Amino acid sequence: MKPAIAVTTGDPFGVGPEVALKAVCEPAVQEVCRPLLIGDRGHLLAVAKGLTGRLGVDPAAWPEVSGTAETWGSRQGDDIQLRGWPSGPAIQDMADRPERPPVPGPSAAGGRSAVMYVKQAVALVRSGAAAAVATAPLSKEAMRLANVRYPGHTELLADLCGLDPHEVAMLFVTPDLKVALLSVHLGLKEAIAAISRESVESRLRLIHAEHRRFFGGDPRIAVCGLNPHAGEGGLFGTEEGELIHPAVQAARQAGLNVAGPFPADTLFVRAARGEFDVVLALYHDQATIAVKSRSFGRGVNMTLGLPFVRTSVDHGTAYDIAGKGIAEHGSLVEAILLAARLAPMA
């Protein structure tokens, strides 16, 4: 039996439903897993009608998986198979009937629905009903409008698993790069202020352990410098000498294969050429600019430190093109494929 991958459809008024429908129809996806779309069935079928002829199938014929994770044990899993879900996509209807905002953009309704889908996906994978989670994009502003206190997926997932935000990390996986982040959803001033020897050491240990868990072997980790030329011996900043280098040395003494800090403007090129397995970036855009400029639409956002596999897209909700049928779904395809490949290692 192919693994069931819980695929959240994201903010219902962004491109999430469209890319999710397109992605689960791809033969490569169906070859390796049984994708379970989590969202409002009526809304998904309405989106599918706007994609007439582009999906190759009618999602209205897909089986509907009912019940909640709390009622799903191994026996219920057998019942699902008997109801005709041995392969292909299925839909879990959350029946939330989100109210469309008057103008395109983030809304409380979209934020509430997107968070509900994530919570259900986590419940399914933690109960054993699903093998992994792949998420379509949600909006941080919509979450705030819905009075949800998390700044993004990463923090929400950590809390649902009883973890502190520092116990998980974002890792971008592309065809030629793996890039982890020291901090995620912090303003640049806060991100720089949060850099410490302890935070870098902790993140390096997490990267080392999770890379061994999912990708095998002891990874060669390279750490970005914060300042131009990695500080140039203190001429352009002292963080490298005072904080980052001591953390790298401590990690090396603990047996980790770590090097740096290196100038960020050349490090990603070196890693892409195969010199390192993972790069640790010190703040959000230091990582995402490098990743997206090389592999936008093919990158996968993976969360390290969770008790299960969670992958996601490398793009946002794109409200401006939602409903037009032109959203690219390649990143979600890659996210589902990676989730299916890594699920047995979780």
C-alpha positions in Angstrom: 0.0 0.0 0.0 1.4 3.4 -1.0 1.8 5.9 1.8 -1.0 8.4 2.4 0.4 12.0 2.3 -1.8 14.6 3.9 -1.8 17.6 1.5 -3.2 20.8 3.0 -4.8 23.1 0.4 -3.6 26.3 2.1 -5.5 29.6 2.1 -8.6 28.8 0.1 -8.5 32.2 -1.6 -4.9 32.0 -2.7 -3.3 29.6 -5.3 -3.2 26.7 -2.8 -6.3 24.9 -3.9 -5.3 25.2 -7.6 -1.7 24.0 -7.2 -2.9 21.2 -4.8 -5.4 19.9 -7.4 -2.8 20.1 -10.2 -0.1 18.5 -8.1 -2.1 15.4 -7.0 -3.1 14.7 -10.6 0.5 14.3 -11.7 1.4 10.7 -12.5 4.7 11.0 -10.7 2.8 11.8 -7.5 0.3 9.1 -7.8 3.0 6.6 -8.6 4.6 7.0 -5.1 1.7 7.9 -2.8 -2.0 8.3 -2.1 -2.4 12.1 -1.7 -5.2 13.1 0.6 -6.3 16.7 0.0 -7.5 18.5 3.1 -9.9 21.4 2.5 -13.4 22.3 1.8 -14.7 19.9 -0.8 -17.2 22.3 -2.3 -14.6 25.0 -2.7 -12.1 22.5 -4.2 -14.6 21.3 -6.7 -15.5 24.8 -7.7 -11.8 25.6 -8.3 -11.5 22.3 -10.3 -14.4 23.5 -12.6 -12.3 26.5 -13.5 -9.5 24.1 -14.5 -11.7 22.1 -16.9 -9.5 20.1 -19.3 -6.3 20.8 -17.4 -6.6 18.1 -14.7 -7.4 15.2 -17.0 -9.8 13.8 -14.3 -12.9 14.9 -12.5 -12.1 15.4 -8.8 -15.8 15.0 -8.0 -15.2 11.3 -8.5 -12.5 11.1 -5.9 -13.4 9.3 -2.7 -14.2 11.3 0.3 -12.4 10.3 3.5 -14.5 11.1 6.5 -14.0 11.2 10.2 -11.4 12.9 12.3 -7.9 11.7 13.3 -9.1 10.9 16.8 -11.4 8.2 15.4 -8.9 6.7 13.0 -7.1 3.7 14.3 -5.7 0.8 12.3 -9.3 -0.6 12.0 -10.5 2.7 10.5 -7.6 2.6 8.1 -8.9 -0.8 6.9 -12.3 0.7 6.5 -10.9 3.5 4.3 -9.3 1.0 2.0 -12.6 -0.9 1.8 -14.4 2.3 0.8 -12.3 2.4 -2.4 -9.2 4.4 -1.6 -6.4 1.9 -2.4 -4.7 4.4 -4.7 -5.1 7.8 -6.3 -6.2 11.1 -4.7 -8.9 11.5 -2.1 -10.4 14.5 -0.3 -11.0 15.0 3.4 -13.9 17.5 3.5 -13.4 19.9 6.4 -16.8 21.5 5.5 -15.7 24.9 6.7 -17.4 26.8 3.8 -15.0 29.8 4.0 -16.6 33.1 3.0 -14.9 34.7 0.1 -13.5 38.2 0.8 -14.9 41.1 -1.2 -11.5 41.8 -2.8 -8.5 39.5 -3.4 -6.1 39.3 -0.5 -5.7 38.0 3.0 -8.8 37.5 5.1 -9.8 36.2 8.5 -11.8 33.4 6.8 -8.9 32.3 4.7 -6.6 32.4 7.7 -9.0 30.3 9.9 -9.4 27.7 7.2 -5.7 27.4 6.4 -4.8 26.8 10.0 -7.7 24.3 10.4 -6.3 22.3 7.5 -2.8 22.2 9.1 -4.1 21.1 12.4 -6.1 18.3 10.8 -3.1 17.1 8.8 -0.9 17.1 11.9 -3.5 15.1 13.8 -3.7 12.6 10.9 0.0 12.0 10.7 0.4 11.8 14.5 -2.4 9.2 14.7 -0.7 7.1 11.9 -3.5 7.7 9.4 -1.1 9.6 7.2 2.6 9.0 6.6 3.7 12.7 6.1 2.4 16.2 5.6 2.9 18.5 2.6 1.4 22.0 2.8 0.2 24.5 0.3 0.9 28.2 1.2 -0.9 30.2 3.8 -0.8 33.9 4.5 0.8 35.2 7.7 -1.3 38.3 7.5 -4.5 36.2 7.1 -3.5 34.2 10.2 -3.2 37.5 12.1 -6.6 38.7 10.9 -8.0 35.4 12.2 -6.4 36.1 15.6 -3.9 33.2 15.2 -0.8 34.1 17.1 1.8 32.1 15.1 3.9 34.0 12.6 4.0 31.1 10.1 3.7 27.4 9.4 7.0 26.6 11.3 5.9 28.0 14.6 2.4 26.5 14.3 3.8 23.1 13.6 6.2 23.3 16.5 3.5 24.2 19.0 1.1 21.5 17.7 3.9 19.0 18.5 4.7 20.5 22.0 8.0 21.9 20.8 9.6 25.3 21.3 10.3 27.3 18.1 14.1 26.9 18.6 13.7 23.2 18.6 12.7 23.2 14.9 14.3 24.6 11.8 13.5 25.5 8.2 15.5 23.7 5.6 15.2 24.4 1.9 16.0 21.5 -0.4 16.7 22.1 -4.1 18.3 20.0 -6.8 21.8 21.3 -5.8 21.4 23.0 -2.5 20.3 22.4 1.1 20.0 25.5 3.1 18.9 25.7 6.8 17.9 28.9 8.6 19.1 30.0 12.0 16.1 32.2 12.5 12.9 32.3 10.4 10.2 34.9 10.9 12.1 37.8 12.5 12.7 41.3 11.3 16.3 41.8 10.3 17.2 43.8 13.4 15.7 41.1 15.7 17.4 38.3 13.6 20.8 39.9 14.0 20.2 40.5 17.8 19.2 36.9 18.2 22.5 35.5 16.9 24.5 33.9 19.7 27.1 31.2 20.2 24.5 29.0 21.8 21.9 29.5 19.1 24.4 28.6 16.3 25.7 25.6 18.2 22.1 24.3 18.8 21.1 24.7 15.2 24.2 22.9 14.0 23.4 20.0 16.2 19.9 19.8 14.9 21.0 20.0 11.3 23.6 17.2 11.9 21.0 14.9 13.5 18.2 15.6 11.1 20.4 15.2 8.0 21.6 11.8 9.3 18.0 10.9 9.9 16.6 11.8 6.5 19.5 11.9 4.1 22.1 9.6 5.7 25.7 10.2 6.6 27.4 12.9 8.5 26.8 16.1 6.6 29.4 18.6 5.7 28.0 21.8 7.1 29.1 25.3 6.1 28.1 28.4 8.1 27.5 31.8 6.5 29.1 34.9 7.8 26.8 37.8 8.8 28.9 40.7 7.5 30.5 41.5 4.1 33.5 39.2 3.5 32.5 37.4 6.8 33.7 40.5 8.7 37.1 40.7 7.0 39.0 40.0 10.3 36.8 42.4 12.3 37.0 45.3 9.8 33.3 45.1 8.9 31.8 43.6 12.0 32.8 41.5 15.0 30.0 38.9 15.1 32.0 36.3 13.2 34.9 36.4 15.6 33.0 36.8 18.8 30.0 34.5 18.2 30.0 32.4 15.0 33.5 31.1 14.9 33.5 30.0 18.5 30.3 28.1 17.8 31.8 26.4 14.8 34.8 25.4 16.8 32.7 24.0 19.6 30.7 22.0 17.1 33.8 20.6 15.5 35.1 19.6 18.9 31.9 17.7 19.5 32.5 15.7 16.3 30.4 17.6 13.7 31.9 18.2 10.3 31.4 22.0 10.3 33.4 24.8 8.6 33.1 28.6 8.5 32.0 31.2 8.8 32.4 32.0 5.1 31.4 35.0 3.0 27.8 34.4 2.0 28.3 35.8 -1.5 30.4 32.9 -2.5 29.4 30.1 -0.1 26.2 29.1 -1.9 28.1 28.7 -5.2 30.6 26.5 -3.4 27.8 24.4 -1.9 26.0 24.1 -5.2 29.1 22.7 -6.7 29.2 19.9 -4.1 31.7 21.2 -1.6 29.2 21.1 1.3 26.0 19.2 2.0 24.2 21.9 4.0 24.6 25.6 4.4 23.5 27.3 7.6 22.2 30.8 6.8 21.9 33.3 9.6 18.6 35.0 8.7 15.7 34.5 6.4 16.5 36.4 3.2 20.2 35.3 3.3 18.8 31.8 2.6 15.8 32.5 0.4 17.4 34.8 -2.0 20.1 32.2 -2.8 17.6 29.4 -3.0 15.0 31.0 -5.0 17.3 32.7 -7.5 18.7 29.2 -8.4 15.6 27.0 -8.1 12.4 28.9 -7.7 9.5 26.6 -8.4 11.5 23.5 -7.8 12.6 24.1 -4.2 11.0 22.4 -1.2 10.7 23.9 2.3 11.1 21.1 4.9 10.8 21.4 8.7 13.5 19.8 10.8 12.9 18.6 14.4 9.3 17.4 14.0 8.4 13.8 14.9 7.1 13.4 11.3 8.0 14.6 7.8 6.6 17.9 6.7 7.4 19.6 3.4 6.0 22.6 1.7 6.3 24.9 -1.3 8.8 27.6 -1.9 6.2 30.3 -2.7 3.3 32.2 -1.2 -0.4 32.5 -1.7 -0.2 34.8 -4.8 -3.7 36.2 -4.4 -3.2 38.3 -7.5 -3.3 35.2 -9.8 -5.6 33.0 -7.7 -8.5 31.7 -9.7 -6.9 32.3 -13.1 -5.6 28.8 -13.7 -2.0 29.9 -14.3 -0.3 29.1 -11.0 2.7 26.8 -11.3 2.4 23.6 -9.2 5.9 22.3 -9.6 7.1 23.1 -6.1 4.2 21.3 -4.5 4.8 18.3 -6.7 8.4 18.3 -5.5 7.2 18.7 -1.9 4.9 15.7 -2.1 7.5 13.5 -3.8 10.1 14.4 -1.1 7.6 13.7 1.7 6.8 10.3 0.2 10.5 9.5 -0.2 11.4 10.5 3.4 8.3 9.3 5.2 9.8 5.8 6.0 12.7 7.5 7.8 10.5 9.5 10.2 
